Amino acid sequence: MDSPERFHLTHSAGGRPVAHGWWSDEVVARGKFVLWVGQYGSIAGTRIRLVDEVEARTLAVWPDPT
């Protein structure tokens, strides 16, 4: 069973935290990531990041840094 605090989604704007959430299911967390990009992506300075805290790796970042 996945940890209830495995997938951490954060939203910051202008370098300040705005919102965050935790999910145990990667599919749900990735869906929330897409939803947040749609809802908050037009805010100047927005950064949205999805991290797998168990594996200590970033799964997605918006805007894409590359």
N, C-alpha and C positions, 0 to 999 in steps of 0.2 A: 504493500500500500504506500502511495506517495505521501510525503510530508505535507500537512496543510499549509505550511509556510515555505514551500519549495520555490514557486515561481513568483518573483517580486517585480511588479510593474510600477515605475515611477514617472511622474510628470513634473518637470520644472520649467520655469519661465524666467528669463533674466538671471539665471543662476540660483534662483530660490525655489524651494520645494512648493508644489501646488497640491499634488494629490499622490496617493500611492495605494496599492492593493496587493493582496496575496491570494494565490490560487494553488491548489494541489494538482490540478490537471493542466498539462501543457497546452492542449488544444483549446481549452477555455481561456487560458492566459493569452495565447496568441490572438484569439478572437477579440479579447478586450484591448490588446495592443492596437489592432486595426481600428476598432471602434474609437479609441482615444485619439489616434492620429486624425480620424475624420472629424471628431468633435473639437479638438484643441490644436490641431496642426497649423491653423492659420494665425494663431497668437504669436506675435513677434517674440523671438528668443526662446521658443518652446523646444524642449528636448524630452523625448519619451524613450524609456529604456526598459527592456525586459531581461531579467537575469534569472538564471537557474542557480539558486543559492546552494543547492546540494553539490553541484558540480563546479561551482564558482566560475561560471562562464556567462558572458553576455549572449543572448539569443537574438535580440533585435534592437536597433536604435533608429530613432527618427529625429531629425533628418539624417539620412545615411551619410556618415562622415567621409565616405570615399568619393 
